[in-house]
Every structure is written in structure tokens, then in C-alpha cells.
Amino acid sequence: MIKYKVVEITTVSEDMIEETLNELTAKGWRFDGLHFAMRESQKRPSMAFVLFTREVTE
């Protein structure tokens, strides 16, 4: 069975994305994707969602 985890990053920066990736992969999660939420009036993303998966046995 696959378990999913979504982490919301409200301060989108290289450091925060890197910190999130390093923290969760060290805990056994596998990086699955990264999605940005944009505002029309801004060039930078206002939020990011980092997706992880993990195989679990139940």
C-alpha cells in the first residue's frame, strides 16, 4: 500500500524547499512532486506543495 504526504510551504524559497526535501527523505519518504500556487499579480509563487510517498505494510 502507498501512503501519501503533502507538505505546504508558505514561504517559498530555495532554502525552505531544500530543508523540506532533506527532512522528509531522511525520515523515509520518497519525493514525488512539487507544485506551485501562483497569484496573477506576482511573478513569484505564493505557496508550494511538496508531495511524498512511502510504501507501508498493514
N, C-alpha and C positions, 0 to 999 in steps of 0.2 A: 504494500500500500504506500502511496506517496502522500506526504504531508506538505502543505504549502505554508509559507510565511511571507507576509508583506510588511515592509518597514517604510514608514512615511518619514521623509526628510523635509523639514520646513525651511531650513537654512541650506540652500543648495550651493555647495562649494566643492571643489576638488577634495579638500581635506575631510569634509563630512562624508562624502561618498566613499572615499578610501577607508576611513575609520569604520564605517558600517560594514563594508565588504570584509575587511580584515577580522572584525569582531565576530561576525556570524559564521564565516567559513572556518574560523578557529573552533567554533562550537559544533562543527559537523554539518552545517548547512551548505548546500551547493547553490551557487549563484545561477539564477535562471533568467533574469532580465532587469532592465532599468527603463522606467517610463517617466517622462517629464510632463508636468502640468504648466501650461503657459497662460499668460494673460495677454490680451491683444495689445495693450498699451506698453508692454515691456518686452525687451529683447532677451532677457534672462528668465529662466524658469522660476516660477514662484514656489514650486514643490517638486519633489521627486519621490517615486515609489520604487523601492528595490525589492525584487521578487527572489525568493529562495525556495528550494525543495529539499526534502530529505526522505529517504526510504525508511519506513518503520514497519515493524512486525507486530501484529496484535494477535 
